[in-house]
């Protein structure tokens, strides 16, 4: 089975003329004769970039949401309006109230629409926190156990405006694609930690070899010790491809480029990764 991943939304645009970047992520995953949309970006560029890349989103039946933040679910409204009803796979806590606190100021960062509003537009939600197959050979991790001591998450995320209840983002999920070359992970933000997610993927699939990691690694908000430990752990997997983007951060991406000189490729709008 040939699997093809096309990046539709990311913080920066690549070489395809007229595509736009935004703070967000979305990718079209084509596995054999089936396809799904993984995340929808922040809502400003999904439809525009799909048009520039000659992608018909009406032909996509399923949408997988990595977690309940605006920069991954904000494109649901324009998507449903333009491309019709969709089955949406998500964690049960996707609509949790969410805020980011920086320098004493709170800003809402949750899904910008209610479940009722999206259902009225044609979204049919399928909730689960379990590891599950979404199309043949492509799996959704479900809730990821936090086992590493160094993957601490983002300390600035809360479930209330006062900053009393820290948001651990338990609904964070990633896609796991089983290929002949090993596992390929597609990450939204990976709040659960890249290594935690990789270990769950290996455990659930029974596949030890990891071919590649692609997507937001959420290292832009991490400490230097966490970045050091993450890169050290990733090198032990023998990755052939690492394509970071979105929330990985420039500094961490540069570190990854140095650590994986033969397999590093920055993820931008228009980037396509194909593997069988």
BELHU-V416924 format. One record per pair of residues at least 12 apart in sequence whose C-alpha atoms are under 10 Angstrom apart, sorted by the first residue. I is the first residue (numbers start at 1). J is the second residue. Records with the same first field share a line. If there is no record, write none. Layout:
BEGIN
I = J, J
END
This chain:
BEGIN
1 = 30, 31, 32, 33, 136, 137, 178, 179, 180, 275, 276
2 = 30, 31, 32, 33, 179, 180, 274, 275, 276
3 = 29, 30, 31, 32, 33, 34, 35, 137, 138, 177, 178, 179, 184, 273, 274, 275, 276
4 = 27, 28, 29, 30, 31, 32, 35, 272, 273, 274, 275, 276
5 = 27, 28, 29, 30, 31, 35, 36, 37, 38, 186, 214, 270, 271, 272, 273, 274, 275
6 = 26, 27, 28, 29, 30, 37, 50, 53, 55, 267, 268, 269, 270, 271, 272, 273, 274
7 = 25, 26, 27, 28, 29, 37, 38, 46, 49, 50, 53, 215, 267, 268, 269, 270, 271, 272, 273
8 = 20, 21, 24, 25, 26, 27, 28, 37, 38, 39, 40, 41, 45, 46, 47, 48, 49, 50, 51, 52, 53, 55, 268, 269, 270, 271, 272
9 = 21, 22, 23, 24, 25, 26, 27, 28, 39, 40, 41, 42, 43, 44, 45, 46, 47, 48, 49, 50, 71, 72, 75, 246, 267, 268, 269, 270
10 = 22, 23, 24, 25, 26, 27, 41, 42, 45, 46, 71, 215, 216, 245, 246, 247, 267, 268, 269, 270, 271
11 = 23, 24, 25, 41, 245, 246, 247, 267, 268, 269
12 = 24, 245, 246, 266, 267, 268, 269, 270
13 = 49, 267, 268, 269, 270, 271
14 = 266, 267, 268, 269, 270, 271
15 = 268, 269, 270, 271
16 = 49, 52, 53, 269, 270, 271
17 = 49, 52, 53, 270
18 = 48, 49, 51, 52, 53
19 = 45, 46, 48, 49, 50, 51, 52, 53, 269, 270
20 = 44, 45, 46, 48, 49, 52, 268, 269, 270
21 = 41, 44, 45, 46, 49, 246, 268, 269
22 = 41, 42, 43, 44, 45, 46, 71, 246, 269
23 = 41, 42, 43, 44, 45, 70, 71, 72, 246, 247
24 = 39, 40, 41, 42, 43, 44, 45, 46, 69, 70, 71, 72, 73, 74, 75, 188, 189, 216, 245, 246, 247
25 = 38, 39, 40, 41, 42, 43, 45, 46, 66, 71, 72, 73, 74, 75, 187, 188, 189, 215, 216, 245, 246, 247, 268, 269
26 = 38, 39, 40, 41, 42, 45, 46, 64, 65, 66, 71, 72, 73, 75, 188, 215, 246, 269
27 = 39, 40, 41, 46, 186, 188, 215, 269, 270, 271, 272
28 = 40, 50, 55, 57, 60, 63, 272
29 = 60, 138, 175, 177, 186, 272, 273, 274
30 = 60, 135, 138, 274
31 = 135, 136, 137, 138, 177, 274, 275, 276
32 = 135, 136, 137, 276
33 = 135, 136
34 = 59, 60, 61, 62, 135, 136
35 = 57, 59, 60, 61, 62, 63, 134, 135
36 = 57, 59, 60, 61, 62, 63, 64, 87, 88, 134, 135
37 = 57, 60, 61, 62, 63, 64, 65, 86, 88
38 = 62, 63, 64, 65, 66, 72, 73, 88, 89, 174, 175, 186, 187, 188
39 = 63, 64, 65, 66, 67, 68, 71, 72, 73, 74, 75, 76, 88, 187, 188
40 = 63, 64, 65, 66, 70, 71, 72, 73, 74, 75, 76, 77, 78, 79
41 = 69, 70, 71, 72, 73, 74, 75, 76, 188
42 = 69, 70, 71, 72, 73, 74, 75, 76, 111, 112
43 = 70, 71, 72, 73, 74, 75, 76, 77, 78, 79
44 = 71, 74, 75, 78
45 = 75, 78, 269
46 = 74, 75, 76, 78, 79
47 = 75, 78, 79, 82, 83
49 = 269, 270
50 = 269, 270
52 = 270
53 = 269, 270
56 = 83
57 = 79, 80, 82, 83, 84
58 = 79, 80, 82, 83, 84, 85, 86
59 = 83, 84
60 = 83, 84, 85, 86, 87
61 = 83, 84, 85, 86, 87, 88
62 = 85, 86, 87, 88, 89, 123, 124, 134, 135
63 = 76, 79, 86, 87, 88, 89, 90, 123, 124, 125, 134
64 = 87, 88, 89, 90, 91, 125, 126, 134, 140, 173, 174, 175
65 = 88, 89, 90, 91, 94, 140, 171, 172, 173, 174, 175, 188
66 = 89, 90, 91, 94, 140, 141, 142, 171, 172, 173, 174, 175, 186, 187, 188, 189, 190, 191
67 = 90, 91, 92, 93, 94, 95, 96, 110, 111, 169, 170, 171, 172, 173, 174, 188, 189, 190, 191
68 = 90, 91, 92, 93, 94, 95, 96, 97, 98, 109, 110, 111, 112, 169, 170, 171, 172
69 = 94, 95, 96, 97, 98, 99, 108, 109, 110, 111, 112, 169, 172, 189
70 = 98, 108, 109, 110, 111, 112, 113
71 = 109, 110, 111, 112, 188, 189, 246
72 = 110, 111, 188, 189
73 = 94, 110, 111, 112, 113
74 = 110, 111, 112, 113
75 = 111, 112
76 = 88, 111, 112, 113, 118, 121, 123
77 = 112, 113, 117, 118, 121, 122, 123
78 = 121
79 = 121
80 = 118, 119, 120, 121, 122, 123
81 = 118, 121, 122
83 = 122
84 = 121, 122, 123
85 = 118, 119, 120, 121, 122, 123, 124
86 = 119, 121, 122, 123, 124, 125
87 = 122, 123, 124, 125, 126
88 = 119, 122, 123, 124, 125, 126, 127
89 = 123, 124, 125, 126, 127, 128, 134, 140
90 = 125, 126, 127, 128, 129, 140, 142, 171, 172, 173
91 = 125, 126, 127, 128, 129, 130, 142, 143, 170, 171, 172, 173
92 = 125, 126, 127, 128, 129, 143, 170, 171
93 = 127, 128, 129, 169, 170, 171, 172
94 = 110, 111, 115, 127, 169, 170, 171, 172
95 = 110, 111, 112, 113, 114, 115, 171
96 = 110, 111, 159, 167, 169, 171
97 = 109, 110, 111, 112, 158, 159, 160, 161, 167
98 = 110, 111, 157, 158, 159, 160, 161, 166, 167, 169
99 = 156, 157, 158, 159, 160, 161, 162, 163, 166, 167
100 = 154, 155, 156, 157, 158, 159, 160, 161, 163, 166, 167
101 = 155, 156, 157, 158, 160, 161, 162, 163
102 = 156, 157
103 = 156
104 = 162, 163
105 = 161, 162, 163
106 = 156, 157, 158, 160, 161, 162, 163
107 = 157, 158, 160, 161
108 = 157, 158, 159, 160, 161
109 = 157, 158, 159
110 = 159
127 = 142
128 = 140, 142, 143, 171
129 = 141, 142, 143, 144, 170, 171, 172, 173
130 = 142, 143, 144, 173
131 = 143, 144, 173, 174, 175, 176, 200, 201, 204, 205
132 = 175, 176, 204
133 = 175, 176, 177
134 = 175, 176
135 = 177
136 = 177, 178
137 = 176, 177, 178, 179, 205
138 = 175, 176, 177, 178, 179, 183, 184, 185
139 = 174, 175, 176, 177, 178, 185, 201, 204, 205
140 = 173, 174, 175, 176, 177, 185, 186, 201
141 = 172, 173, 174, 175, 176, 185, 197, 198, 200, 201, 204
142 = 170, 171, 172, 173, 174, 175, 197, 200
143 = 169, 170, 171, 172, 173, 174, 192, 197, 200
144 = 170, 171, 172, 173, 174, 190, 191, 192, 193, 196, 197, 198, 199, 200, 201
145 = 170, 192, 193, 196, 197, 199, 200
146 = 168, 170, 191, 192, 193, 195, 196, 197, 200
147 = 192, 193, 195, 196, 197, 199, 200
148 = 192, 193, 194, 195, 196, 199, 229, 230
149 = 196, 226, 229
150 = 193, 195, 222, 223, 225, 226, 227, 228, 229, 230
151 = 191, 192, 193, 194, 195, 196, 219, 222, 223, 225, 226, 227, 229, 230
152 = 168, 191, 192, 193, 222, 223, 226
153 = 167, 168, 169, 190, 191, 192, 193, 218, 219, 221, 222, 223, 226
154 = 166, 167, 168, 169, 191, 192, 218, 219, 220, 221, 222, 223
155 = 167, 168, 221, 222
156 = 221
157 = 169
168 = 191, 192
169 = 190, 191, 192
170 = 191, 192
171 = 191, 192
172 = 187, 188, 189, 190, 191, 192, 193, 197
173 = 186, 187, 188, 189, 190, 191, 192, 197
174 = 186, 187, 188, 189, 190, 191, 192, 194, 197, 198, 201, 215
175 = 187, 188, 197, 201, 214
176 = 197, 198, 200, 201, 202, 204, 205, 213
177 = 201, 205, 211, 212, 275
178 = 201, 205, 207, 209, 210, 211, 275, 276
179 = 207, 209, 210, 211, 275, 276
180 = 209, 211, 275, 276
181 = 209, 210, 211, 212, 240, 275, 276
182 = 202, 207, 208, 209, 210, 211, 212, 239, 240, 275, 276
183 = 198, 201, 202, 205, 207, 208, 209, 210, 211, 212, 213, 239
184 = 198, 201, 209, 210, 211, 212, 213, 214, 239, 240, 241, 242, 275
185 = 197, 198, 201, 210, 211, 212, 213, 214, 215, 242
186 = 212, 213, 214, 215, 216, 217, 243, 244
187 = 213, 214, 215, 216, 217, 218, 244, 245, 246
188 = 214, 215, 216, 217, 218, 245, 246, 247
189 = 215, 216, 217, 218, 219, 245, 246, 247, 248
190 = 215, 216, 217, 218, 219, 247, 248
191 = 216, 217, 218, 219, 247
192 = 217, 218
193 = 217, 218, 219, 226, 230
194 = 213, 216, 217, 218, 219, 230, 231, 233, 234
195 = 217, 229, 230, 231, 233, 234, 237
198 = 210, 213, 234, 237
208 = 237
209 = 237, 238, 239
210 = 234, 237, 238, 239, 240, 241
211 = 237, 238, 239, 240, 241, 242, 275
212 = 234, 237, 238, 239, 240, 241, 242, 243, 263, 264
213 = 234, 239, 240, 241, 242, 243, 244, 264
214 = 241, 242, 243, 244, 245, 264, 265, 266, 267, 273
215 = 242, 243, 244, 245, 246, 247, 248, 266, 267, 268
216 = 243, 244, 245, 246, 247, 248, 249, 267
217 = 230, 243, 244, 245, 246, 247, 248, 249, 252, 253
218 = 244, 245, 246, 247, 248, 249, 252
219 = 244, 246, 247, 248, 249, 250, 251, 252, 253
220 = 246, 247, 248, 249, 250, 251, 252, 253
221 = 247, 248, 249, 252
222 = 248, 249, 252
224 = 251, 252
227 = 251, 252, 255, 256
228 = 252, 255
230 = 256
231 = 252, 255, 256, 259, 260
232 = 259
234 = 256, 259, 260
235 = 256, 259, 260
238 = 260
239 = 260, 262, 263, 264
240 = 260, 261, 262, 263, 264
241 = 260, 261, 262, 263, 264, 265, 273
242 = 256, 257, 260, 261, 262, 263, 264, 265, 266, 267
243 = 256, 257, 263, 264, 265, 266, 267, 268, 271, 273
244 = 256, 257, 264, 265, 266, 267, 268
245 = 265, 266, 267, 268, 269
246 = 266, 267, 268
253 = 265, 266
254 = 266
END
